[in-house]
Amino acid sequence: MHLDSTMDMMKRIFIFVLLTGFIVSCKKETSTGFVLNNNLQINDTTWSNSTSIQSLAKDITADIKLTEFLDTVMLTNVGIDDDDKIFNNDNFRVAIPKNSLVNTITNKTFSKGTVKIKLQASTSTGSFIRNFCSCTYNGHQGQSVGFFNISIYNKDTLMSVKSGSSIHLLIKDSLIKPQPQSVMVYSGNGYNVTDDNFAWQVDNYSSQHLDFWFPQGSSPRGYDVTLNKLGWISLTAVDNTPINNNKINVYLPVNFTNKNTLVYVVHNNSKNIARLDADFPSRTFSHTNITSNQNVSLVTISKIDNQYYLGYKTVNYTTQQTIFKVDPQPVTIANVIDYLNTL
């Protein structure tokens, strides 16, 4: 009886040791597997119902934006002539007739003194992306000469164009394509294109006064834009043919959502890009009214947990092939800028 009790006790101890070892080994195995960290954005695969992406755009463009051209000049009572120019190898000039500026604080005419001219100039598809610009207007595609942001300061005070006056932005463009008569000037309602209330509108005044620029010789080499206000402008020839129903969809891995990713379609044969909108039901990015049967480049820029991701792919977009996948890869900001400079 004593021996049987002892054997029974030993069996129970043996079974307990086996079970304990099994449980411990399971815990160790589990601890080396994937553990979801809800504090990391990379684990958030949900999409936002909000259509606003301005905060994301503001964050990304702050890192990859173009350097402004700066020029400090002295205004006299004879104004500035066309020989006074913004930098960048004479590609841009700002002509300011006398008494055409107003101090925005005092509302008095600024007749003479030192002013600082700032110009952001986007003239390539890559620079359009860097400045969060798109060549579409009311759903129509367009070919853009460029996007430009002009501001003029006296010390720290912003100047504006005096009512009834104008200044000139002269843009050298060797292609002169499209012709000025095909181009409309669009103005933005502010100085920051990523503001929530920013919008583009046709600038009838500047469009009616758009002309050729003759920087040298007798043939035109660019555009002469007459402006009666400062801030963002765009020179774009919009295709106003009826909107078609051709739709392109781009999908990415589940971690890349409308909360952390910007997606663009780049037309490879013209300066024409379109920013894709979030298609919430399908969890894709999409755009309608894209001309079919052409090669386009798909570009995605994401920022997740302060890590940048870049995706790009050249595809043949047809009415039969409209859905494409892009796989972004981790990159540095410098990598993003280097790639966009190739577009």
C-alpha positions, 0 to 999 in steps of 0.5 A: 500500500505504501509502495503503490502510494509512492508510485502514484505520487511519482507519476503525478509529479512527472506529469506535472513537470511535463505539463509545466515544461510544455506551458513554459516552452509555449510561452517562450515560442509565443514571445519570439513571434509578432506582437502587435504594437498599437502605438505604431502607425505602420500597424494601422490599416484603417482608411479615413472617411475624411476627404482632406489630406492637407495635413499629410501634404503639409507634412510631406511637402515641408520635407521635400519642397523646392528651394525658393529663389530670392533676390533683394533689390532697391525700388526707386521712383523709376521702378524696376526694369526687365534687367532686374531679375530673379536668379536661376540662370535668367529663367525668371524675372519679376518686373515691378513698375513704379508705385505698383506695390502697397504696404499690407499693414498701412495700405500706403503705396510703397514708392522706394526702398529695399524689397525681397522677392521670393519665388517658388517655381515648379516647371517639371512634373517632379517639382509639381509633386514636390509642391503638391500641385496637380494639373487637373481643373474641375475634373479635366486634365491639363498640360501645365507650363508650371506653378509659381508662388510670388511674394514680395517683402519690405523687411518683414512686411508683406507687399501687395499689388496696388489696385489698378496696377500690375507687375510682370512675371517673365518665364523662360520656356524653350518649348513654348508649348502650349501656345499662350492663346491655349493657356489660362492663368489660374490663381490660388487663394493664398500663399500655402497650397496645402492650406485646407481652404486653398483652391484654384480659380481661373484668373481672367485678368492675367489670362487676358494679358498673357503674352510672349516674352522675348528675352533675347533675339526676335523670336519668343522664348517664354511667357510674359504674365501680367499679375494684379495680385501675388501668391500662387499662379498656374499656367495650364492648358486644360482639355475641356473635352467632355469628361470620359468615364475611364478610371484608373485604380492603384492599390498598395499593401494594407499598411499604405492608406489614405492617411499616410500616402499620396499617389500620382499618375504622371503622363510621360509625354507631357507635363501633366500629372494628376493626384489620385483620390482615395476610393474608400469602398475599394481601399484604392486610389483612383482618378477618372478622365485619364486618356487611355492607351498610353504609358504612364508612371505611377508614383506613391510617396508615404510617410509612416512612423517618420519613415519614408516609402517610395513606390513607382511603376511605368504601366500601359494604361488601357481600357482593358488594364485599369487596375495596378499594384505598387509596392513602396520601399523604405527610402530616405528623403534624399532618395525621394527628391532624387527620384522626383528630379528625374521626372 
